[in-house]
């Protein structure tokens, strides 16, 4: 988060006493009022099941309104205030279930062409409050996305895995033993698994996958189709 974003977040907290979702008084040092906080689709602990391959997974929300609406607004509207708000809410949901802190957070990187078009990496921006509160680094440049992939929503599960295969490249050695990959939304988990495989191949002993939102489980091992930004 650059200086302008930090300043905006600080001013919005100090000068705006109202909930980010409604006109009610917000909770102290928190962007929402009590009622809006309670109405959010917080993901239940039993829904944070490991991804296929037994990768630990932790998400703050089910991918449902208003969280899904906020993510779309961030993607298309580039609303800095909404990024900051959703980042804080994500940190609240993750911390409520966190038992072991990683040594670093790796936001899922965007391909440079997509990054230039969008202007920012939403996974990176949403992960900033988590890294700040845990006092651990964000690995923003350690891995790049070297392969420009097709939108995952156009593909079935097996096609998604092939689409994302070998999409990432290590740019600098990693000396950590426990890293959390962070994405905005987890659907099938193909992107996260590909990144996790790369990290494990580099000798990382524990890899977790965190996200703002996750597609709600419809049946055991089955995810409802949702938007995948990568």
Secondary structure as UniProt FT lines:
FT   HELIX           3..15
FT   TURN            28..29
FT   HELIX           34..39
FT   HELIX           45..47
FT   TURN            52..54
FT   STRAND          55..62
FT   TURN            65..66
FT   HELIX           67..77
FT   HELIX           80..95
FT   TURN            96..97
FT   STRAND          104..107
FT   HELIX           112..118
FT   HELIX           122..134
FT   STRAND          137..138
FT   STRAND          143..145
FT   HELIX           152..154
FT   HELIX           157..164
FT   TURN            165..166
FT   STRAND          168..170
FT   STRAND          178..186
FT   HELIX           190..201
FT   TURN            202..203
FT   STRAND          206..214
FT   STRAND          217..219
FT   TURN            220..221
FT   STRAND          222..223
//
